[in-house]
Amino acid sequence: MSQPSVRVQGGSSSASPSSSLAESRNSPDPSQNASLVRRPGLGTKGIAFKVKGNFFDINILPSGFVYHYDVAVTSAKGHEIKDFRTCRKAIEAYAKDPSSPFYQTQWTYDGKKNVVVPKEFPKTSYSSPVQWAEDSPQARDGKRDLHVEVQLAQKVDMSLLSKAVRGEIREVPLICIQALNIILAHHPAASHHTLGKAIYPLDDPQSVFNLARSHIDLHVGYRTSVRTSKGKVLLNLDIANTCMLRPGPVISFIQAACSIPRLEPNTTLSPIQRTSATSALLGVKVHSASGREGPGNPPPLKENGQSISVAQYIKNKYGITMKYPNLPCFNADKSKTEPKWIPLEIAIVDSGQPYRKTLEGNMSREMIDITCQPPHMRAAKINAALKRIESPKALLQAYNLNVSTDMSTIDARMLPAPRLQYNPSSKQPDIQPSEGAWNLRDKKLLLGGRLDRWAVICFGDQQRTFPPPAVQNFIMAMVSTCSATGFTITQARPDISWCPGAARDQDAIGPAIQAALNGPAGKPQLIMCLLPNMNKDPIYNAIKFYADTIAGVHTSCIQEKHVAKAQAQYCANVCMKLNLKMGGTTVELKNKLTWMASKPTMIVGADVTHPSGFDGTMPSIAAVVGTTNAGGSAYHSSIRVQAARMETLTELADQMCEIFTAFIRKNKRGPDRILFYRDGVSEGEFDATSKTEINAIRAAANKMKAGWKPTITYVACQKRHNARFFPEAAVAGPSARGGSAGRGGRGGGRGGGRGGSNNVVTYPYDNIPPGTVVDTGVTHPTCFDFFLCSHAGLKGTSRPVHYQVLRDENLIGPDDLQALSYELCHLYGKATRAVSVVTPVYYAHIVAARARCWFAATKNQQGFSPSPTDLNESLGLGQGGGVIPRLHPTLVGSLWFM
């Protein structure tokens, strides 16, 4: 099939002044990171005000060299020791030896392989046995014997760091940052539990919270990192939260994990309980109390020719009478080559083990309640944490370091909210949002869609879950609300059916949808699916899988609790989703999007979602969406699967061809410019990922038409960072705010928001206001980046998005890019509030999440398995061979994912 023609403006091959400027901005110094773009200047738009940030100035820096040594800790047999706690004990014991180069030296260690010292050792390498007293299964005769090797890795010139922050060199030397991170984290890491880049005080009862009386504890700790900005180096300090397995007796662990209320002396585990216990203990590190272990062989056991029980074995060997002799043993040997059968009763769960699975129910609610704290509480905890992790003066003096104890004061600006345009027939056709939100009162959708045929399926019974009167009342409320907002539903009485068996058997969902498609009124354009409150996720996944890929029909899922209430506000939210699915438009800007008017432009959002660490069957899913109109309200989406945890979009060229085709079909020409927002890329992946994906975009354009070269601006959007900003009043304390705020609620102080005189802004919440942008003080010394908080922080402390420009052939100025990004956050089609990240990225995330639902539905434990003839062409294979089908052709080009 022939590709649509692409019309490209201009035919001259000579370089224009603007192209020379583009090369100057994008071409770094030789040998430097090719993905970094020089900052073209600072933004000026908006009302200037001050905020506090969780950054602390490092006032004095080392000016000479520090010395980086590689260390290796091995066993007597030469096996590398990887446990960081054991490695740290070995290095500490080695440093006490007068013959060690570490003796009476202010050495610092990261717990892995890196040691930094202030002075160079006489020799480049050292090797020595080390021994210390320890009561553990690995110790012999109460002592632990290991071997330590030390090798000079490199001399680190710390003066390069000062040159970088002064702008004398382009790229910040990472080795200097790594050295400072090791030095400043050494003291707290030595006295706390380290997990990833965070440290946790395991023994502090004020930092450990049990969740819903379960086997999971929430731990509150700290995370530090050294950052650079123009003219200074900063220590970034934030609160870290993680879930860990509750240490203690395995018996208690099993009771909590498997919901066993109490144990009796004759208790035995049922087959279901044994399966649950096996699943709960899988991968958990345990040890036997006081080194006591069970037999080397599984039961039945024999002693002196007679059969004996495990309980009798334990009594004969250790003189202990077991309380629960009928409970099973488990093999604690990971390799299975030397079985270590331990009865549950004498096993202990090790401390410090992370829990990586998804929290559910009360555990999730309690975790959110504990961690979601308003700014003044978070700021107070950060200031308290700084005192707790402060390094000894002798160590800081040895490296010529000094860290301020005051949070940085940072220049910020509040961008004006854009005016939004609704249907001209509305009583209030346009509005400027206040405090990051608005509503649909007196407004009609900009472009109202039309629904002529639809059906309702109730996935529950008629007696208790979905009584016919309640369902009819909800339908009437939906029809009335849609009419008031400009979305036309001509069929006021849709066909209604009930499917009560879906909660028990997801195989019933496909036939229920198919029956609705064959209803008397003809094939519906949309099926509204009413879901029970309990066990709704497997039903949702199966519905989306069948409707999106097999039936080719739009669906909208409504939870039981909302059906019963039939509230107008909720119905209005559903109406916006229905309108988008039917091709309508919720809202656009009253004026054209900043920077978009001068040339045909496509804005693209891309995201890759990865499987959890415990999932060996799920691939990574790459989603890309692109605008097809100038108003930023129409999108085309594309999905691919790729190898698990592969961050780079491996099939981006094909995905961009799909989106280019949709753009050209609608606009009769291709875009001259592309603004590509990329979510999920870490700083260490900037260079490789951006280069690969920019080349893929160019390859797609050239495939569409030889020689077509739209200019590209590539922006990484980072949400997983540790920068937080606070109103000055939130850091000053309750007296300065005029009263304390509830958790995430309104406070007596003002975080900033509406414009006022003398550059004073007010905002009725404890957070920084929507539209807060920071591009100085804590941003990169020379490169083009900024923080933008676009949403209203109603609960907890707002997390801004960090936008980093990695390529800018379009020469977007800082004011234009910041304003455009903020405007795009107001165009999320199914909400009446500004969202936290630009809408194209938000949509890409939703598309990837929907594809994950399809995959989950094909797994036997979460849904039905359709016959091969029902499946559309495969997009690819996951690690475990699972297949994700293609989106049905009838839905392609629509906002099916809303």
C-alpha positions in Angstrom: 0.0 0.0 0.0 1.4 3.4 -1.0 2.3 5.9 1.7 0.4 9.2 1.9 2.3 12.0 0.2 4.4 14.3 2.3 4.6 18.0 1.4 7.8 19.6 2.6 8.2 23.4 2.6 11.3 24.9 1.1 13.8 23.3 -1.3 17.1 25.1 -0.7 19.9 23.1 0.7 22.0 26.0 2.0 22.4 26.5 5.7 20.3 29.3 7.2 21.4 31.4 10.1 18.9 29.7 12.3 20.3 26.3 11.4 23.8 27.5 12.3 22.5 28.6 15.7 20.8 25.3 16.2 24.1 23.5 15.6 25.8 25.9 18.0 23.3 25.1 20.8 23.2 21.4 20.2 26.8 20.6 19.4 28.8 20.3 22.6 32.5 20.5 23.1 34.5 17.5 21.8 34.6 14.5 24.1 31.6 15.7 26.0 28.1 14.2 26.2 26.4 14.8 22.9 22.9 14.8 24.3 23.3 17.9 26.5 21.9 21.2 25.1 23.2 24.5 26.3 20.8 26.7 28.2 19.8 29.5 25.9 18.8 31.8 28.8 16.4 32.0 31.7 12.7 32.3 31.6 11.2 35.7 32.5 7.4 35.2 32.3 5.3 35.0 35.3 5.3 36.4 38.8 8.6 36.0 40.6 8.6 34.7 44.2 10.8 32.7 46.5 10.6 29.0 47.5 12.6 26.8 49.7 14.1 23.6 48.3 15.5 20.4 49.9 19.0 21.3 48.8 21.8 22.4 51.2 24.8 24.3 49.9 28.2 22.6 50.1 30.0 25.8 51.1 33.6 24.4 51.0 34.8 21.9 48.4 38.0 19.9 48.1 40.3 21.8 45.8 43.0 19.1 45.2 42.9 15.4 44.7 41.1 12.6 46.5 42.0 9.0 45.8 39.6 6.3 44.7 40.5 2.7 45.5 38.7 -0.5 44.4 38.2 -3.0 47.2 37.2 -6.7 47.0 36.1 -8.9 49.9 36.4 -12.6 49.3 36.0 -15.9 51.2 38.7 -18.3 52.0 37.8 -20.2 48.7 38.1 -17.0 46.7 34.3 -16.4 46.3 33.3 -12.7 46.1 31.3 -11.5 49.0 28.4 -9.3 47.9 26.4 -8.7 51.1 27.1 -5.1 51.9 26.8 -5.6 55.6 29.4 -8.3 55.6 31.7 -6.2 53.3 31.4 -3.2 55.6 32.3 -5.3 58.7 35.3 -6.7 56.8 36.6 -3.2 55.8 36.0 -1.9 59.4 38.0 -4.8 60.8 40.7 -4.3 58.3 41.0 -0.6 59.1 41.7 -1.5 62.8 44.8 -3.4 61.8 47.9 -1.2 62.3 49.4 -2.7 59.1 46.4 -1.6 57.0 46.7 1.6 54.9 43.2 2.5 56.3 44.5 2.5 59.9 43.9 6.0 61.5 42.8 7.3 58.1 39.5 9.1 57.3 38.5 6.5 54.8 35.0 6.4 53.3 33.3 3.4 51.8 30.1 2.8 49.7 29.5 -0.7 51.0 30.3 -2.2 47.6 33.6 -1.9 45.8 34.6 1.8 46.2 36.7 3.5 48.9 37.7 7.2 48.8 40.5 8.5 50.9 42.0 12.0 51.3 45.6 11.0 50.8 47.4 8.6 48.5 48.7 5.4 50.0 52.4 4.5 49.6 51.6 1.4 47.5 49.0 1.0 44.7 47.7 -2.4 46.0 47.3 -4.3 49.3 46.1 -7.7 50.2 45.4 -9.1 53.7 43.3 -11.7 55.6 40.8 -10.2 58.0 39.1 -11.7 61.0 36.4 -10.5 63.5 34.1 -12.0 66.1 30.7 -12.8 64.9 27.8 -15.1 65.9 26.3 -16.2 62.6 25.9 -19.4 60.6 28.8 -18.3 58.4 31.2 -17.9 61.4 33.4 -20.7 62.7 34.2 -20.9 66.4 32.6 -17.5 66.8 34.9 -15.8 64.3 34.5 -14.7 60.6 37.5 -15.1 58.3 37.6 -13.3 55.0 40.1 -11.7 52.7 40.4 -8.0 51.6 42.2 -6.7 48.5 42.8 -3.0 47.8 43.8 -1.5 44.4 44.3 2.1 43.4 41.6 2.9 40.7 42.2 6.6 40.0 43.2 10.0 41.3 40.2 12.3 41.3 40.9 16.0 40.5 38.2 17.8 42.5 39.1 21.1 41.0 37.2 20.0 37.9 34.0 20.2 39.8 34.5 23.9 40.6 35.3 24.6 37.0 32.1 22.8 35.9 29.8 24.9 38.2 31.5 28.0 37.0 30.7 27.0 33.4 34.4 26.7 32.4 33.8 23.1 31.2 30.6 21.8 29.6 29.8 18.6 31.5 29.9 18.0 35.2 32.6 15.3 36.0 30.6 12.4 37.3 33.6 10.9 39.1 33.8 14.0 41.3 30.1 13.7 42.1 30.5 10.0 42.9 33.4 10.7 45.2 31.4 13.3 47.1 28.4 11.0 47.3 30.6 8.3 48.9 32.2 10.7 51.4 28.9 12.3 52.6 27.0 9.0 52.7 29.7 7.1 54.5 28.8 8.0 58.1 25.0 7.5 57.8 25.4 4.3 55.8 27.7 2.8 58.4 25.0 3.3 61.2 21.9 2.6 59.1 20.5 -0.1 56.8 21.3 0.7 53.1 18.8 -0.2 50.4 19.6 1.0 47.0 20.6 4.7 47.3 18.5 5.2 50.5 19.3 4.5 54.2 16.9 3.4 56.8 17.2 3.3 60.6 15.8 -0.2 61.2 15.9 0.1 65.0 14.1 3.4 65.3 10.5 2.7 66.3 9.4 6.1 65.1 10.6 5.2 61.6 8.9 1.8 61.3 5.2 1.3 60.8 3.4 -2.1 60.6 0.8 -2.1 57.8 -2.6 -3.4 58.7 -1.2 -5.9 61.3 0.4 -7.8 58.4 3.9 -9.2 57.7 4.9 -6.0 56.0 6.5 -3.0 57.6 6.8 0.5 56.2 10.2 2.0 56.8 10.9 5.8 56.6 14.5 6.8 55.8 16.5 9.3 53.9 18.0 9.6 50.4 20.9 11.9 49.7 22.7 12.9 46.5 25.1 15.6 45.4 23.8 17.9 42.7 25.3 20.9 40.8 23.9 24.2 39.8 25.4 27.4 38.4 28.2 28.5 40.8 27.5 26.0 43.5 27.4 22.3 44.6 24.4 21.1 46.6 23.4 18.2 48.8 19.9 17.0 48.0 18.2 15.4 50.9 14.7 13.8 50.9 12.6 11.4 52.7 12.6 7.8 51.4 9.9 5.2 52.0 10.0 1.5 51.4 8.3 -1.7 52.5 10.2 -4.5 54.1 9.3 -7.9 55.3 8.7 -7.9 59.1 11.6 -9.7 60.8 10.9 -12.3 63.5 9.6 -15.8 63.8 8.5 -17.4 60.6 5.4 -18.7 62.4 4.2 -15.1 63.0 5.1 -14.2 59.4 3.1 -17.1 58.0 0.1 -16.3 60.2 0.0 -12.7 59.0 0.7 -13.5 55.3 -1.8 -16.4 55.1 -4.5 -14.9 57.5 -4.3 -17.7 60.0 -5.9 -16.2 63.2 -4.4 -18.6 65.7 -2.4 -21.8 66.0 -3.2 -24.8 68.2 -0.7 -27.6 69.2 -2.4 -29.9 66.6 -2.7 -27.3 63.8 -2.0 -28.5 60.3 -1.9 -26.4 57.2 -4.6 -27.1 54.6 -3.4 -27.5 50.9 -4.5 -23.9 50.2 -2.6 -22.6 53.3 0.5 -24.6 52.3 0.4 -23.1 48.8 -0.1 -19.6 50.3 2.8 -20.2 52.8 5.1 -21.4 50.0 4.3 -18.3 47.9 4.8 -16.0 50.8 8.2 -17.6 51.7 9.5 -17.7 48.2 12.7 -15.7 48.0 12.6 -14.8 51.7 15.9 -15.0 53.6 15.6 -16.9 56.9 17.9 -18.5 59.4 17.3 -21.0 62.2 17.2 -19.8 65.8 20.6 -20.2 67.5 21.9 -22.2 64.5 19.4 -25.0 65.1 18.5 -26.8 61.9 16.3 -29.7 60.9 17.4 -32.9 59.3 19.5 -33.0 56.1 16.8 -35.2 54.5 13.1 -34.6 54.1 10.6 -36.6 56.2 10.0 -39.5 56.8 13.1 -39.8 59.0 14.8 -42.8 60.5 17.1 -43.0 63.5 18.7 -46.3 64.7 16.5 -48.0 62.2 13.3 -46.6 63.5 11.0 -44.0 62.0 10.8 -40.7 63.9 9.1 -37.4 63.4 10.8 -34.1 62.9 9.6 -33.0 66.3 11.3 -36.0 67.8 14.5 -35.3 65.8 14.6 -31.7 67.2 14.0 -33.0 70.7 16.7 -35.6 70.5 19.3 -33.3 69.0 18.5 -30.0 70.8 16.4 -31.0 73.8 13.5 -28.7 72.6 9.9 -29.8 72.7 8.1 -28.2 69.7 4.8 -26.5 70.3 3.4 -27.2 66.8 4.8 -30.6 65.7 2.4 -30.9 62.8 3.6 -27.8 60.9 5.8 -28.4 57.9 9.5 -27.9 57.3 11.0 -26.0 54.4 14.3 -26.2 52.6 16.3 -23.0 53.3 19.1 -23.8 50.8 18.7 -21.8 47.6 20.9 -24.0 45.5 19.1 -27.2 46.7 22.4 -29.1 46.6 22.8 -29.2 50.4 19.3 -29.3 51.9 18.7 -27.4 55.1 15.3 -28.4 56.3 14.1 -26.1 59.0 10.8 -26.4 60.9 8.7 -23.3 60.7 8.7 -23.1 64.4 12.5 -22.5 64.8 13.0 -20.3 61.7 13.6 -16.5 61.8 13.0 -14.0 59.0 16.1 -11.9 58.4 15.8 -8.2 58.8 16.2 -5.6 56.0 14.5 -7.5 53.2 12.6 -5.3 50.7 9.0 -6.2 49.8 8.6 -5.7 46.0 5.0 -6.8 45.4 2.0 -4.6 45.1 0.3 -3.6 48.3 -3.5 -4.1 48.4 -6.4 -3.1 50.5 -5.8 -1.7 54.0 -2.0 -2.0 53.6 -2.0 0.4 50.6 -4.3 2.9 52.3 -2.2 2.9 55.5 1.0 3.4 53.5 -0.5 6.4 51.7 -1.8 7.9 54.9 1.7 7.6 56.5 3.8 8.8 53.6 1.5 11.5 52.2 2.5 14.4 54.4 2.0 18.2 53.8 5.0 20.4 53.0 5.6 21.8 56.5 5.8 18.2 58.0 8.1 17.0 55.2 10.3 20.0 55.5 10.6 19.5 59.2 11.5 15.9 58.7 14.2 16.8 56.2 15.8 19.3 58.5 15.8 16.7 61.3 17.3 14.2 59.0 20.1 16.5 58.1 21.2 16.6 61.8 20.8 12.8 62.0 23.1 12.0 59.0 25.6 14.8 59.6 29.2 13.5 59.2 31.7 14.0 62.0 33.7 17.2 61.8 37.0 15.3 61.6 35.9 13.5 58.5 34.6 16.7 56.8 37.8 18.5 57.7 39.9 15.7 56.2 38.3 16.4 52.8 37.9 20.2 53.3 34.1 20.0 53.2 31.4 22.1 54.8 27.7 21.6 54.4 25.1 24.3 55.2 22.4 23.5 57.7 19.8 25.8 56.0 17.6 24.8 53.1 18.3 26.7 49.9 16.2 29.7 49.0 15.4 29.6 45.3 14.0 32.0 42.8 10.7 30.7 41.2 8.1 32.1 39.0 4.3 31.4 38.8 3.2 31.2 35.2 -0.3 32.5 34.3 -2.9 29.8 33.6 -4.1 29.8 30.0 -7.7 30.7 29.1 -9.7 27.6 28.1 -12.3 27.6 25.4 -15.6 25.6 25.7 -18.5 25.5 23.3 -19.6 29.1 22.3 -23.2 28.2 23.2 -22.2 27.7 26.9 -23.2 30.3 29.5 -19.5 30.5 30.3 -17.7 29.7 27.0 -14.2 30.5 28.3 -12.5 30.4 31.6 -9.1 31.0 33.2 -8.5 28.2 35.8 -8.0 29.3 39.4 -5.8 27.2 41.7 -5.2 24.6 39.1 -8.9 23.4 38.7 -12.2 24.4 37.3 -15.6 22.6 36.7 -18.2 22.0 33.9 -20.9 24.2 35.5 -22.4 26.5 32.9 -20.1 25.0 30.2 -20.6 22.7 27.2 -18.0 20.5 25.6 -16.1 22.3 22.9 -17.1 19.6 20.3 -19.9 17.4 21.5 -20.0 13.8 20.2 -23.0 11.7 19.5 -24.0 8.3 20.8 -26.8 6.6 18.9 -26.5 3.0 20.1 -25.2 1.7 23.3 -25.7 -1.1 25.8 -25.2 -1.8 29.5 -23.8 -5.0 31.0 -24.1 -5.4 34.8 -21.3 -7.9 35.9 -23.2 -8.8 39.1 -26.6 -10.1 40.2 -29.9 -8.2 40.1 -30.8 -8.8 43.8 -27.9 -7.2 45.7 -25.2 -5.8 43.4 -27.1 -4.1 40.6 -30.8 -3.9 41.3 -32.7 -2.8 38.1 -34.1 0.4 39.7 -30.6 1.6 40.7 -29.2 0.8 37.2 -32.1 2.7 35.6 -31.6 5.7 37.9 -27.9 5.8 37.0 -28.6 5.6 33.3 -31.1 8.5 33.6 -28.6 10.6 35.5 -25.9 9.9 32.8 -28.3 10.8 29.9 -29.3 14.0 31.7 -25.8 15.0 32.5 -24.5 14.3 29.0 -27.3 16.4 27.5 -26.5 19.3 29.8 -22.8 19.2 28.8 -23.4 19.0 25.1 -22.9 15.2 24.5 -25.9 13.8 22.7 -27.3 10.4 23.6 -30.2 9.6 21.3 -31.0 6.2 22.8 -32.2 7.1 26.3 -33.1 3.4 27.1 -30.2 1.2 26.2 -30.3 -2.6 26.3 -29.4 -3.8 29.8 -28.1 -7.3 30.6 -26.7 -9.0 33.7 -23.7 -11.4 33.9 -23.5 -12.5 37.6 -21.0 -15.2 37.0 -18.1 -13.0 35.8 -16.6 -12.5 39.2 -16.1 -16.3 39.5 -15.4 -17.1 35.8 -13.9 -14.6 33.4 -14.7 -16.9 30.5 -18.3 -15.5 30.8 -17.2 -12.0 29.9 -16.6 -12.6 26.2 -20.0 -14.2 25.5 -21.7 -11.4 27.5 -20.0 -8.7 25.3 -20.8 -10.7 22.2 -24.4 -11.0 23.2 -24.6 -7.2 23.6 -23.1 -6.7 20.2 -25.8 -8.8 18.7 -28.6 -7.0 20.5 -31.9 -6.0 18.9 -30.9 -2.4 18.4 -27.9 -3.3 16.3 -24.2 -3.2 17.1 -23.6 -0.6 19.9 -21.0 2.1 19.5 -20.2 1.7 23.2 -20.8 -0.8 26.0 -21.0 0.5 29.5 -19.8 -2.2 31.9 -20.9 -2.0 35.6 -18.4 -3.7 37.8 -18.7 -5.0 41.4 -16.7 -3.4 44.2 -14.9 -6.7 44.9 -12.6 -8.6 42.6 -13.0 -5.9 39.9 -9.5 -5.9 38.4 -9.7 -9.4 36.7 -13.1 -8.4 35.2 -11.8 -5.1 34.0 -8.8 -6.7 32.4 -10.9 -9.3 30.6 -13.4 -6.6 29.4 -10.7 -4.4 27.9 -8.9 -7.3 26.3 -12.0 -8.7 24.6 -13.5 -5.3 23.6 -10.3 -3.6 22.5 -8.8 -6.5 20.5 -11.5 -9.0 19.5 -14.9 -7.2 19.5 -13.7 -3.8 18.4 -16.1 -1.8 20.6 -15.6 1.1 23.0 -16.2 0.3 26.7 -16.6 2.4 29.8 -16.3 0.7 33.2 -18.3 2.0 36.2 -17.8 0.7 39.7 -20.8 -0.4 41.8 -20.4 2.3 44.4 -20.8 5.0 41.8 -23.9 3.4 40.3 -25.6 3.5 43.6 -24.8 7.2 44.2 -25.3 8.5 40.7 -23.7 11.8 41.5 -23.8 14.5 38.9 -20.1 15.3 39.3 -19.1 11.7 38.6 -21.5 11.5 35.7 -19.9 14.6 34.2 -16.5 13.0 34.5 -17.8 9.9 32.7 -19.4 12.1 30.1 -16.0 13.6 29.2 -14.6 10.1 28.6 -17.5 9.1 26.5 -17.2 12.2 24.4 -13.5 11.6 23.7 -14.2 8.0 22.7 -16.9 9.1 20.3 -14.6 11.6 18.6 -15.5 14.8 20.5 -13.3 17.4 22.1 -13.5 18.5 25.7 -11.6 21.7 25.6 -8.9 23.6 23.9 -7.1 26.9 24.6 -8.9 30.1 23.8 -5.7 31.3 22.1 -3.4 29.0 20.1 -0.8 26.9 22.0 2.4 28.9 22.5 4.9 28.4 19.7 2.5 26.1 17.7 1.0 28.7 15.4 3.9 29.5 13.1 4.4 26.1 11.5 2.7 22.7 11.3 3.9 21.0 14.5 3.4 17.5 16.0 3.7 17.0 19.8 4.7 13.5 20.8 4.6 11.7 24.1 6.4 8.4 24.7 6.6 6.1 27.7 7.9 2.5 28.4 6.4 0.6 31.3 8.3 -2.3 32.8 7.3 -5.5 34.6 7.8 -5.9 38.3 11.0 -7.6 39.5 9.1 -10.7 40.4 7.3 -11.1 37.0 9.2 -13.4 34.6 6.5 -13.4 31.9 5.7 -9.8 31.3 7.6 -7.8 28.6 8.1 -4.1 28.6 5.5 -2.1 26.8 6.3 0.9 24.6 3.6 3.5 24.0 3.8 6.5 21.7 1.0 9.1 21.1 1.2 12.1 18.8 -1.1 15.1 18.1 -2.8 15.3 14.8 -4.3 18.8 15.1 -3.0 22.2 16.1 -5.2 22.4 19.2 -3.4 19.5 20.9 -6.7 17.7 21.4 -6.6 14.9 18.8 -4.1 12.0 19.1 -3.0 8.8 17.4 -1.5 6.1 19.5 0.9 3.2 18.8 1.9 0.2 21.0 4.8 -2.2 20.8 6.3 -4.8 23.2 10.0 -5.2 23.7 12.4 -7.1 25.9 11.7 -6.7 29.6 13.3 -3.6 31.2 14.6 -2.3 27.9 14.1 1.5 28.2 15.0 2.5 24.7 12.0 2.4 22.3 13.3 -0.4 20.0 10.6 0.0 17.3 10.1 3.7 17.4 10.7 4.1 13.7 7.7 2.0 12.9 5.6 3.7 15.6 6.4 7.1 14.2 5.5 6.0 10.7 2.0 5.1 12.1 1.7 8.5 13.7 3.0 10.4 10.7 0.5 8.6 8.5 -2.4 9.7 10.8 -1.1 13.3 10.8 -0.8 13.4 7.1 -4.2 11.8 6.5 -5.8 14.6 8.6 -3.7 17.6 7.6 -2.8 16.6 4.0 0.9 17.2 4.8 3.5 16.3 7.3 4.7 18.3 10.3 7.7 20.7 9.9 8.5 20.4 13.6 8.4 17.7 16.2 8.4 18.3 19.9 9.1 14.9 21.5 8.4 14.5 25.3 10.0 11.3 26.6 9.1 9.9 30.0 11.0 7.5 32.1 14.6 8.1 31.0 17.2 8.3 33.8 20.2 10.7 33.6 22.6 7.8 33.0 20.5 6.8 29.8 20.2 10.3 28.4 22.9 10.1 25.8 22.3 6.6 24.4 18.5 6.7 24.5 18.1 10.1 23.0 20.6 9.4 20.2 18.9 6.1 19.3 15.4 7.5 19.4 16.2 10.7 17.5 17.8 8.6 14.7 14.6 6.4 14.7 12.4 9.5 14.2 14.7 10.6 11.3 14.5 7.1 9.8 10.7 7.2 10.0 10.5 10.6 8.3 12.9 9.5 5.5 10.9 6.3 5.1 7.7 8.4 4.6 9.4 10.6 2.0 13.1 10.6 1.0 14.8 13.7 2.2 12.1 14.8 4.6 13.8 16.2 7.7 11.4 17.8 10.2 13.3 19.6 13.0 13.2 17.8 16.4 13.2 19.0 19.9 13.7 16.1 22.4 12.7 16.7 26.0 13.1 14.1 28.8 10.5 14.3 31.5 11.6 13.0 34.9 9.1 12.4 37.7 11.3 10.0 39.8 13.6 12.5 41.3 14.1 13.9 44.8 13.7 17.6 44.4 10.9 19.2 46.5 10.0 22.8 46.8 8.2 24.4 49.7 6.6 27.8 50.3 8.9 29.8 52.6 6.1 29.8 55.2 6.0 26.0 55.3 9.6 25.8 56.2 9.4 28.6 58.8 6.9 26.7 60.9 3.3 26.8 62.0 3.6 30.3 63.6 4.8 31.8 60.3 1.9 30.1 58.4 -0.7 31.3 60.9 -1.8 27.8 61.7 -1.1 24.2 60.9 -2.5 22.3 58.0 -4.0 18.9 58.1 -2.4 16.1 56.1 -2.4 17.4 52.6 -5.3 19.8 53.4 -5.7 23.5 53.6 -3.4 25.4 56.0 -3.4 28.8 57.6 -0.5 29.9 55.4 -0.3 30.5 51.7 1.9 28.5 49.3 1.5 31.0 46.5 -1.0 31.0 43.7 -2.9 34.1 42.6 -0.9 37.1 41.6 -0.7 40.0 44.0 1.2 43.3 44.4 4.9 43.5 45.2 5.5 40.0 43.7 3.5 38.4 46.5 1.4 35.4 45.5 -1.3 33.6 47.5 -2.6 30.1 47.3 -5.0 28.4 49.7 -3.0 25.2 50.2 0.2 24.5 51.9 2.0 23.6 48.6 3.6 25.7 45.9 1.0 26.9 43.4 0.2 25.4 40.0 2.4 27.0 37.4 5.5 27.2 39.6 8.6 27.0 37.4 12.2 26.8 38.7 15.1 27.2 36.2 17.8 28.6 38.4 19.5 27.9 41.7 19.2 24.0 41.6 19.1 23.3 37.9 22.1 22.3 35.7 25.0 24.8 35.6 25.0 25.1 31.8 22.4 22.9 30.3 18.7 23.5 29.3 16.5 22.2 32.1 13.7 23.3 34.4 11.3 22.1 37.1 7.6 22.7 36.6 4.8 22.0 39.1 1.7 22.3 36.9 -0.9 20.7 39.3 -2.6 21.6 42.5 -1.1 19.8 45.4 -4.2 18.9 47.4 -2.6 16.1 49.4 1.0 15.5 50.4 3.9 17.5 49.0 3.8 18.4 45.3 6.4 16.7 43.2 7.4 18.8 40.2 8.4 17.3 36.9 12.0 17.9 35.7 12.2 18.7 32.0 15.6 18.3 30.4 16.1 19.3 26.8 18.4 16.8 25.1 18.1 18.1 21.5 16.7 21.4 20.3 16.8 21.9 16.5 13.7 24.1 16.8 15.5 26.7 19.0 12.6 27.0 21.5 13.2 29.7 24.0 12.8 28.9 27.7 9.7 31.1 28.0 8.0 29.4 25.1 8.9 25.8 26.2 7.8 26.4 29.8 4.6 28.1 28.8 3.8 25.4 26.2 4.5 22.6 28.7 2.2 24.3 31.3 -0.6 24.8 28.7 -0.4 21.2 27.6 -1.1 20.1 31.2 -4.5 21.8 31.0 -5.6 19.7 28.0 -6.1 16.4 29.6 -9.4 15.5 28.1 -11.2 13.7 31.0 -10.5 16.1 33.9 -11.2 19.6 34.9 -7.9 20.3 36.4 -4.3 20.7 35.3 -2.4 17.4 35.5 1.2 16.9 36.8 2.9 16.2 33.4 2.2 17.2 29.8 -0.9 15.5 28.4 0.9 13.6 25.6 3.1 11.8 28.2 0.1 11.2 30.4 -1.8 9.6 27.4 1.2 7.5 26.5 1.3 6.1 30.1 -2.5 5.3 29.9 -2.0 3.5 26.6 0.8 1.4 28.0 -1.2 0.6 31.1 -4.1 -0.6 28.9 -1.9 -2.9 27.0 -0.7 -4.3 30.3 -4.4 -5.1 31.1 -4.6 -7.1 27.8 -1.6 -9.1 28.8 -2.9 -9.7 32.3 -6.2 -10.9 30.9 -4.5 -13.7 28.9 -2.8 -15.1 31.9 -4.8 -18.1 33.3 -5.0 -16.7 36.8 -6.5 -13.4 35.7 -8.8 -14.1 32.8 -10.0 -16.3 30.0 -7.9 -17.7 27.2 -9.5 -17.0 23.8 -9.1 -19.4 21.0 -6.2 -18.7 18.6 -8.7 -17.8 15.8 -10.0 -14.9 18.0 -6.6 -13.3 18.5 -5.4 -10.6 16.1 -1.9 -10.4 14.8 0.7 -10.5 17.6 2.7 -7.5 18.5 5.4 -9.6 20.1 6.4 -12.0 22.8 7.1 -11.5 26.4 9.8 -13.2 28.4 7.5 -16.1 29.2 5.9 -16.4 25.7 2.8 -14.4 26.4 1.2 -12.6 23.4 -0.3 -9.1 23.3 -2.8 -8.8 20.4 -3.2 -5.8 18.2 -5.8 -3.1 18.7 -8.9 -3.9 16.7 -9.0 -1.9 13.4 -12.3 -0.2 14.1 -10.7 1.5 17.2 -7.5 2.7 15.5 -7.3 6.5 15.3 -9.7 7.1 18.1 -9.1 7.9 21.8 -10.0 4.3 22.7 -7.8 4.3 25.8 -9.7 7.1 27.6 
